[in-house]
């Protein structure tokens, strides 16, 4: 399996740049995310991402009517910058681990490299979820958009959290 860490000269630089970008975009997101916590959206934007049907999504979106709608749109836009940063950071941590394990533990580097690629897969799911969420905010929630967003968010969160917990 192709490991970008082994093929890019000074791959650690990619990891550091991704770390800095992740931190900067996360900091930029704090203001808009703070405006999105309501009783109907206790998990802020994630409440919309995980809404399983149109009715649940509408309740979340309606709870943001007093200024939260623009904050939600801003959060989604910033997330589109956050996705390549966090997914590349986590992917390159895994790719780096696989590179280090090469020749030490047979078979394990391939498995660890696959986890790195899974992070970019989670990033793609995050973009699909963002598209569904933005569409629901702009044009109204539908069961299909809510389900697609919910499935993408659930898989993304599971993959990301499992990988993070495994690392730390």
GIHU-V194687 format. One record per backbone hydrogen bond with DSSP energy under -1.0 kcal/mol. CO is the residue of the C=O (numbers start at 0). NH is the residue of the N-H. E is the energy in kcal/mol with one decimal. If there is no record, write none. Layout:
co;nh;e
CO;NH;E
CO;NH;E
This chain:
co;nh;e
2;5;-1.2
3;7;-1.8
7;10;-1.0
9;12;-2.1
10;14;-1.6
11;15;-2.3
12;16;-2.8
13;17;-2.5
14;18;-2.1
15;19;-2.5
16;20;-2.8
17;21;-2.5
18;22;-2.3
19;23;-2.5
20;24;-2.6
21;25;-2.4
22;26;-2.1
23;27;-2.3
24;28;-1.9
28;32;-2.5
29;33;-1.8
30;34;-1.0
32;35;-1.3
40;43;-1.9
42;45;-1.6
43;46;-1.6
44;48;-2.2
45;49;-2.1
47;50;-1.1
52;56;-2.2
53;57;-3.0
54;58;-2.0
55;59;-1.8
56;60;-2.8
57;61;-3.3
58;62;-1.5
60;63;-1.5
61;64;-1.5
63;67;-1.3
63;68;-1.6
64;66;-1.8
67;71;-2.8
68;72;-2.4
69;73;-2.6
70;74;-2.6
71;75;-2.3
72;76;-2.6
73;77;-2.9
74;78;-2.1
75;79;-1.4
77;80;-1.2
77;81;-2.1
78;82;-2.8
80;84;-1.0
81;85;-3.2
82;86;-2.4
83;87;-1.5
84;88;-2.4
85;89;-2.6
86;90;-2.4
87;91;-2.9
88;92;-1.7
89;93;-2.0
90;94;-3.1
91;95;-2.4
92;96;-2.1
93;97;-2.6
94;98;-2.4
95;99;-2.3
96;100;-2.3
97;101;-1.1
100;103;-2.8
100;104;-1.5
106;110;-1.4
107;111;-2.8
108;112;-2.6
109;113;-2.1
110;114;-1.4
111;115;-1.5
112;116;-2.1
113;117;-2.0
114;118;-1.2
115;119;-1.0
116;120;-1.8
117;121;-2.4
118;122;-1.8
119;123;-1.9
120;124;-2.1
121;125;-2.1
122;126;-1.8
123;127;-2.0
124;128;-2.6
125;129;-2.5
126;130;-2.3
127;131;-2.3
128;132;-2.7
129;133;-2.9
130;134;-2.3
131;135;-2.3
132;136;-2.2
133;137;-2.6
134;138;-3.1
135;139;-1.6
141;145;-2.4
142;146;-2.6
143;147;-2.7
144;148;-2.6
145;149;-2.6
146;150;-2.8
147;151;-2.6
148;152;-2.9
149;153;-2.6
150;154;-2.6
151;155;-2.7
152;156;-3.1
153;157;-2.6
154;158;-2.9
155;159;-2.8
156;160;-2.9
157;161;-2.7
158;162;-2.3
159;163;-2.5
160;164;-2.9
161;165;-2.1
162;166;-1.8
163;167;-2.3
